[in-house]
Amino acid sequence: MSPQIFRHASHNIKLSVAPKRSYAKVVNAPAAQKLKVNADRLCRRSVETQWHHLGQDGRDWFKDQVQSLGAKTYTVNKTGSQFATFDGENSGLPPIAMGSYLDSVATGGKFDGPLGVIGALEAFKSMKEHGIKTYAPIALINWTNEEGARFFPPLGSSVVYAGEKDVSAAFQSKANDGSGETTGAALESIGYVGDGPNTFQEWPISAHFEIHVEQQRRLEEAGKSVGWVEGWQGIDYYEMTFTGVDGHANTYDMRGRRDSLIGASNVMLDLQHLALAHGGITTVTNIQSGPIGACNIQSWTKVVFCVANVSNERLAAMGQEILARAEAEAKQSGLGYSVENVIDFPAGKFWPEAVDCVRRACGDRGIGADTWTVHDSSMTTRLCPTAMVFARAKDGVSHNPKEWTSKEDCAESALVLGRAVLNYDQLLREKSA
């Protein structure tokens, strides 16, 4: 499979896809069979995070939770991510991590992100209550800016952890509202620029497991509450800028205008046709233009959009076609034009031995599925065995106030997460033996 690249500013970094591994198809580890979770407690935590999962409050809440569980270490890194570790029998091993994020989006997020954090907390607390001592240490992680909702691009901290971008570049990530505010300034304002580990090299983990709501309807249609995530579709993000000429909105003749917003709009309409023609997905996620005012022709317009496809070949074709169309539009309309491929994320597969740990934990309550977006696990899978647990989402709705996963399905996903970690822990125990 071809290298994968995440581009941002001056950082163009090639990444290798995790190699395929063989794995044994066996039942759950003895400790995994013993594990149960507390659905009522998980539900209470879900309500808490719906009130407190933004900014400083969410981080303070996570700190209180892990310290109440007796974390051996608790640190915050420079990009605001929080790491808590708990001892295992073999303290010489890197920890097995359970991680997700508490940041959200403006129109949803009750489960998308927070479930992965509260599910990890519940899974670990339940291990303690059932007297389960893991062989490897355990880590709980709250990643920063996975969504990219306030600052672009997404995966703001895990991309640094993966070595694709350095801290200074992450700090310079700009607010999506065009205000010029940066990630670094926002973290400093709430006191969450720490001195903890920023990269895998500084703080390696043995594996990474994450719960996420499915955001599609495959589980629902199959009547399954959970799923093991086998891979992901390819996604590219582009930041495209058109430049025209300033002028008075009411007095300039319509003929001969160089209105950047008109040129950008024509390209945005082409995106819709592009998706349908290639069986993919396209979305404009941000539009900025100026100068702002009541009487100004828009002399500059920036458009951020994504293209996605399960086929890397069709993904590449989509990118080539829209760039050719944009260049032709700029030439025809007399506009300046520039573009940056900010994220280049080909389709791929998670580590088979980690996926199998989740598959065994799901049992007949789950099915295999693919994710159609990126996650923090999309970064850790470049570094170590990684797998994800899907929780059923009602009607597949996400990033919407109607987003919903039932109490029972939330609990089932937390149980699967804990059992998957214990299955992987057993693999490490057997390798050491």
Secondary structure, DSSP 8 states (H G I E B T S, - for coil): ---EEEEETTEEEEE--------------HHHHH----HHHHHHHHHHHHHH-SHHHHHHHHHHHHHHTT-SEEEE-TTS-EEEEE--S-TTS--EEEEEE---BTTB-SSTTHHHHHHHHHHHHHHHHTT---SS-EEEEEES-SS-SSBSSS-TTHHHHTTSS-HHHHHT-BBTTSS--BHHHHHHHTT----S--STTTS--SEEEEEEE-SSSHHHHHT-SEEEEEEE-EEEEEEEEEE----BTTTS-STT---HHHHHHHHHHHHHHHHHHHT-EEEEEEEEEES-SSSB---EEEEEEEEEES-HHHHHHHHHHHHHHHHHHHHHHT-EEEEEEEEEE--EE--HHHHHHHHHHHGGGEEEEEESS--THHHHTTTS-EEEEEE--GGG--SSTT----HHHHHHHHHHHHHHHHHHHHHHHHHH-
